[in-house]
Amino acid sequence: GGLNEQTASLQVVDGCLQGWSDGLALIHLVETIERRTLHGVERSPKAAAQRQRNYEKALETLRLKKGMPLTYCYSAARLARADPAALVPLLLQVRLAYKMRTSKTQPLSVDGGVHAAGGGAAASWCTV
């Protein structure tokens, strides 16, 4: 599905994860695993405040999940900057909290380590 394709390869350019700065990818992930639509989401965010608010909406929902560690659940500003050191471990925590199973699992360091791959950098990732 589209979610697997979207999260299977996280590309880092200039220290930021491509495609993750507007919060919509995390919103989509949360809506998928919660099986509901989140309200108050800016679907076409233009301003930095709108992008950060999207992350805040997703994080509000994640904080309610029993078993979800709060370590990165208050990092909306860092997430809106597409900071891989906050986003990658958050995604791993989501995967663990929701007990997601995959057939194609690759190692991912808990500290959010991002590894260079060829000419660009890519994060090791567990598909969701």
C-alpha positions in Angstrom: 0.0 0.0 0.0 0.9 3.7 -0.2 1.8 3.9 3.5 4.5 1.3 3.2 5.9 3.0 0.1 5.8 6.3 1.8 7.7 5.2 4.9 9.9 2.5 3.5 12.7 4.9 2.5 13.3 8.1 4.5 15.6 10.4 2.6 17.7 12.9 4.5 18.7 16.1 2.6 20.5 18.9 4.4 19.7 17.3 7.7 15.9 17.1 7.1 13.7 14.2 6.2 12.2 14.8 2.8 8.4 14.9 2.7 7.9 15.0 6.5 8.1 18.8 7.3 4.3 19.5 6.8 3.1 16.9 9.3 0.8 15.3 6.8 2.7 12.0 6.5 2.5 11.5 10.3 -1.2 12.6 10.2 -1.9 10.0 7.5 0.0 7.3 9.6 -2.0 8.2 12.8 -5.3 8.3 10.9 -4.5 4.8 9.4 -3.5 3.1 12.6 -6.3 4.8 14.6 -8.8 4.1 11.8 -10.3 7.6 12.1 -9.9 11.0 10.6 -8.2 13.6 12.8 -10.0 17.0 12.9 -8.4 20.4 12.8 -5.7 19.3 10.4 -4.4 21.7 7.8 -4.4 19.6 4.6 -2.5 22.2 2.6 -0.2 23.8 5.1 1.7 26.8 3.9 3.0 28.5 7.1 5.4 27.0 9.6 2.8 27.4 12.3 0.3 25.3 10.3 2.9 22.6 9.8 3.8 22.5 13.5 0.1 22.4 14.4 -0.3 19.3 12.2 2.4 17.6 14.2 0.7 18.7 17.4 -2.6 17.2 16.3 -0.9 13.9 15.5 1.1 13.9 18.8 -2.1 14.7 20.8 -3.6 11.5 19.5 -0.4 9.4 20.0 -0.1 10.6 23.7 -3.5 9.0 24.3 -2.4 5.5 23.2 -1.7 3.2 26.1 1.9 2.0 25.9 3.1 5.0 23.8 6.3 6.4 25.3 6.1 10.2 25.7 9.8 10.7 24.8 9.1 12.3 21.4 5.4 13.1 21.9 6.1 16.8 22.8 8.6 17.4 19.9 6.2 19.2 17.4 8.7 22.0 16.7 11.6 19.5 16.0 9.3 17.3 13.9 8.1 20.3 11.9 11.7 20.9 11.0 11.8 17.3 9.8 14.5 16.5 12.3 15.5 12.9 11.8 16.8 12.6 15.4 13.2 13.2 16.6 11.1 11.7 13.8 12.8 8.3 13.3 12.7 7.2 16.9 9.1 8.5 17.2 8.1 6.3 14.3 9.8 3.3 15.9 7.9 4.0 19.1 4.6 4.2 17.2 5.4 0.9 15.6 6.1 -0.7 19.0 3.1 0.9 20.8 0.7 -0.2 18.1 2.4 -3.6 17.8 2.8 -3.4 14.1 4.1 -6.4 12.4 6.0 -6.5 9.1 7.6 -9.1 7.0 10.4 -6.8 5.9 12.0 -5.5 9.0 15.4 -3.7 9.0 17.3 -2.6 12.0 16.7 0.9 13.3 18.6 2.4 16.2 16.5 3.6 19.1 18.6 6.8 19.2 17.4 7.7 15.7 20.6 7.0 14.0 20.6 8.0 10.3 23.1 6.2 8.1 24.7 7.3 4.9 23.9 5.4 1.8 25.7 6.0 -1.4 25.6 9.7 -2.5 22.7 10.6 -0.2 21.8 9.7 3.3 18.9 7.5 4.2 17.5 6.3 7.6 17.4 2.6 8.2 13.7 1.9 8.6 11.2 -0.6 9.8 8.3 -0.5 7.3 5.0 0.4 8.9 
